[in-house]
Amino acid sequence: MPNIASAKKNMRKSRAAQARNRAQRSALRTALKKAKGEGASAEVQTAAVTLLDRAARKGLIPPQVASRQAGRCKGLSSTLHEGRPGLAPDLNAKCERRHMPASGHVSPFAFRIALSYIAASSPPHRSQYHSVG
């Protein structure tokens, strides 16, 4: 138990913050479970994403974690409606987005790898990324 008044106050503040954070984290986890469950409506998913954004803004979770989980919630809604969970709609379009951006400079090496990737419809072997010449 602290003896100094400011240390006592800091202990009270940290206990209050701990209880608040625990409650908010629990509510966030519950909302995410509901959003990822079967038959989750768009409103439930939107509420979960809103809670994620608020938690990141308040410092409860890291912003990258919130972004990743929000993307998964949004991805669930689009893939569940298509009936193809977890599959990309078009492999070639995915390859083009990954290796050949619409704007900006593309190195000749990356362009060659992207063309072989699209032509073969299978990812190149690791050694192709590190080959010389």
C-alpha positions in Angstrom: 0.0 0.0 0.0 1.5 3.3 -1.0 2.1 6.0 1.6 2.4 9.1 -0.6 -0.9 10.8 -1.6 -0.1 11.0 -5.3 0.8 7.3 -5.3 -2.5 6.5 -3.6 -4.3 8.5 -6.3 -2.5 6.8 -9.1 -3.4 3.4 -7.7 -7.1 4.5 -7.6 -6.9 5.7 -11.1 -5.2 2.6 -12.4 -7.8 0.4 -10.8 -10.6 2.3 -12.3 -8.9 2.2 -15.7 -8.3 -1.5 -15.4 -12.0 -2.2 -14.7 -13.1 0.1 -17.5 -10.7 -1.5 -20.0 -11.8 -5.0 -18.9 -15.4 -4.2 -19.5 -14.7 -2.5 -22.9 -12.5 -5.4 -24.0 -15.2 -7.9 -23.1 -17.9 -6.0 -25.0 -15.6 -5.8 -28.0 -15.0 -9.6 -27.9 -18.7 -10.3 -27.6 -19.5 -8.0 -30.5 -16.8 -9.7 -32.7 -18.1 -13.2 -31.9 -21.7 -12.1 -32.8 -20.4 -10.5 -36.0 -18.5 -13.6 -37.1 -21.3 -16.0 -36.2 -23.6 -17.5 -38.8 -26.5 -15.4 -39.8 -25.0 -12.1 -38.6 -26.7 -9.2 -40.1 -25.0 -6.2 -41.6 -26.0 -4.0 -38.6 -24.3 -6.4 -36.2 -21.1 -6.3 -38.3 -21.2 -2.5 -38.6 -21.6 -2.2 -34.8 -18.6 -4.5 -34.3 -16.5 -2.4 -36.7 -17.6 0.8 -34.9 -16.5 -0.7 -31.6 -13.2 -1.8 -33.1 -12.5 1.8 -34.4 -13.4 3.3 -31.1 -11.2 0.8 -29.2 -8.2 1.7 -31.5 -8.8 5.4 -31.1 -9.0 5.1 -27.3 -5.8 3.0 -27.2 -7.5 -0.2 -26.0 -6.1 -2.2 -28.9 -3.4 -1.4 -31.5 -4.7 0.3 -34.7 -3.3 -2.5 -36.9 -5.2 -5.1 -34.9 -8.5 -3.1 -35.3 -7.9 -2.7 -39.0 -7.2 -6.4 -39.5 -10.2 -7.5 -37.5 -12.5 -5.0 -39.2 -11.3 -6.3 -42.6 -12.1 -9.8 -41.6 -15.6 -8.7 -40.5 -16.2 -6.9 -43.8 -14.7 -9.8 -45.7 -17.1 -12.3 -44.0 -20.1 -10.4 -45.2 -19.0 -10.4 -48.8 -17.9 -14.0 -48.9 -20.9 -15.3 -47.1 -23.3 -13.8 -49.6 -21.3 -15.3 -52.5 -21.3 -18.7 -51.0 -17.5 -19.0 -51.5 -16.0 -18.5 -48.1 -12.3 -17.5 -48.2 -11.8 -17.8 -51.9 -10.6 -14.9 -54.1 -13.1 -14.2 -57.0 -10.5 -14.3 -59.7 -6.9 -15.5 -59.3 -5.5 -13.6 -62.2 -7.0 -10.3 -61.0 -5.5 -11.0 -57.6 -2.1 -11.6 -59.2 -2.3 -8.4 -61.2 -3.1 -6.4 -58.1 -0.3 -7.9 -56.1 2.5 -7.8 -58.7 1.5 -5.1 -61.2 0.0 -2.0 -59.5 -2.1 0.2 -61.7 0.0 3.3 -60.9 3.6 3.7 -60.0 6.8 2.1 -61.2 7.1 -1.6 -61.6 10.6 -3.1 -61.9 11.3 -5.2 -65.0 12.1 -8.2 -62.7 8.7 -7.9 -60.9 6.9 -7.5 -64.2 8.6 -10.7 -65.6 7.6 -12.6 -62.4 4.1 -11.3 -62.6 3.7 -12.4 -66.2 5.0 -15.9 -65.4 2.7 -16.0 -62.4 -0.4 -15.1 -64.4 0.5 -17.4 -67.3 1.1 -20.4 -65.1 -1.8 -19.7 -62.7 0.3 -21.0 -59.9 2.7 -19.0 -57.6 6.3 -19.0 -58.6 8.8 -20.9 -56.6 10.9 -19.0 -54.0 14.0 -19.4 -56.1 12.5 -17.4 -58.9 12.2 -14.3 -56.7 16.0 -14.5 -55.9 17.4 -15.5 -59.3 20.0 -13.4 -61.0 19.6 -12.3 -64.6 
